[in-house]
Amino acid sequence: MVKREGNSISKLESKFQSDLIKELKDMFPGSIVLKNDPNYIQGIPDLTIFWNNKWATLEVKKSAKATQRPNQEYYVNTMREMSYSSFIYPENKEAVLLELQRSFGS
């Protein structure tokens, strides 16, 4: 399978994101997981998770080596100050999900 970097999300990242959304919904029953529009505000994290009275954002990457887009680090850091926010990719998924559980108090 050929991956084109010109796509907004590569096939690998898209599959990882789709599987991650399912896992988040299972991990946090009753949660709302939104896919954010990358064209609305450049750099806003890909996912917002609402669970009970908590929220978090995750910027999904296909790998630890994937490049960051302009403003992504700024928004992840800013939202981390407000609640919980992180870059997530296959190599750090388990650690990030554990941190998210702690942040949500579950």
N, C-alpha and C positions, 0 to 999 in steps of 0.2 A: 504494500500500500504506500503510495506516495503522499507525503504531507506537504502542503504548500503553506509557506509562512505568510503569504498574503491573506489567508483566511483570518477572520477575526478570532476564531478559536480553532486550534488544530483538532483533528479527529481524536487524538489521544487525550487532550485536555477536556474535550467535550464528553467523552466516555467517563473519565475520572469524575468530572463535575456531576454528571447524571447519577452515577453510583453513589457519590458523596451525598447528594440530596436525599436519596432513599435512605441511606444510613442515618443521616441527621433526623429524619422524620421518625425512624424506628427508635433512635436513641432518646428523642424528646417527644413522646406521644402528645398529640394535640398542638404541636408547634406549627408555625407558618414559616415556610422557607421561600423567600422571594429571590428570583434571578433579576438582578438590576440591569438596567439599560446602559450599556457602555457608551452610547452616543449622547446620553443626557448630560452627564458630568464626567469628563475625562478623568479616569483614575479612581472612580468610586469602586469599592470592592464588588466582586461578582455576586456574592450572596449575602442576604440579610436573614437572620434567624430570629424569630420572635417566639419566646416560650415563657408562659406565665407572665411575670412582670419584668422579664429580662430580655435583652436583645444583644446580638453580636453580628459582626460582619466577617466574611472570609474572602480573601482574594485567591482564587484557584489558579494554580500553575501546573503544567504538565510534568515538570521536574524541578529539582532544586537549582538546576543550571539555567532554567528559562529566564529570559530577560524580562525586566520590569518595564512597564509603560510609564510615560510621564505622569507624575502626580500620584501613582499608586502607593508609593512609600509614604508620602505625605498623608493621604487619607487613612491608610492603615494605622499609622502612628497617632493621628488625630482622634480616630474612633477608639483606639486602644485607651486613650486618656478618658474617654466618656464611658466606655463599657468594656467590651472585649472585641479585639480585631487581630487578625493574623493572616499571613500568607500561608497557604496550605498546598502541599504537593505530596505525591506518594511516599517520598522518603521521610516526611515528618508528620504524616497524617495521624498516626496513633498518639503522638505527643500532643498535637494541637487539639485533638478530640478530648483527651484527658484534661487539658487546660480549660477547654470550653465547659466540660462537665463541672469542674471546680468553680468556674466563674458563675455558672448557672445554679450552683449549690445542689446539684443532683448526685 
